[in-house]
């Protein structure tokens, strides 16, 4: 059950960052770079959590 909540939270965080990236000013390269890096890290975390959830199930 706890892993399901963590996966849900991680999915929400990824969607939130994707939205922020979509609406970020195109000329703000440091912001775009930071958002992309953060999104990559969140996607990696989500993948690990989903893998853990499948191995438990």
Buried (B, 14 or more C-beta within 10 A) or exposed (E): EEBEEBBEEBBEBBEEBEEEBEEBEEEEEEEBEEBEEBBEEBBEBBEEBBEEEEEEE
